[in-house]
Amino acid sequence: MKRPYLEITFRHGRPVAAYYYLPRRPDDRSIKTVKASPGILVDYTRGDRPIGIEITTPGRVSLEAVNRVLADLGLDLLQTEDFAPLLAA
């Protein structure tokens, strides 16, 4: 996968989690998860390359919080329209 994308998981019509998939190779697997900030975890490969961001409290995590994590990782920031599905949920 070359382009990042956001996936939201719902239960009873409410978002319970979200995952922002970062670019990865087909054989990449998460071997370590690190808490980046409240409600945000980052999954890493064996080579310490980030491959995804877990949003464990989607109703409480802001675009700004996710972008701080992305900036710390040296990755492109999300635009409002990229995060809009989570805000609408």
Beta strands, then each sheet from edge to edge (+ up, - down):
strand 1: 5-11
strand 2: 14-21
strand 3: 32-37
strand 4: 40-44
strand 5: 50-55
sheet 1: 1+ 2- 5+ 4- 3+
end
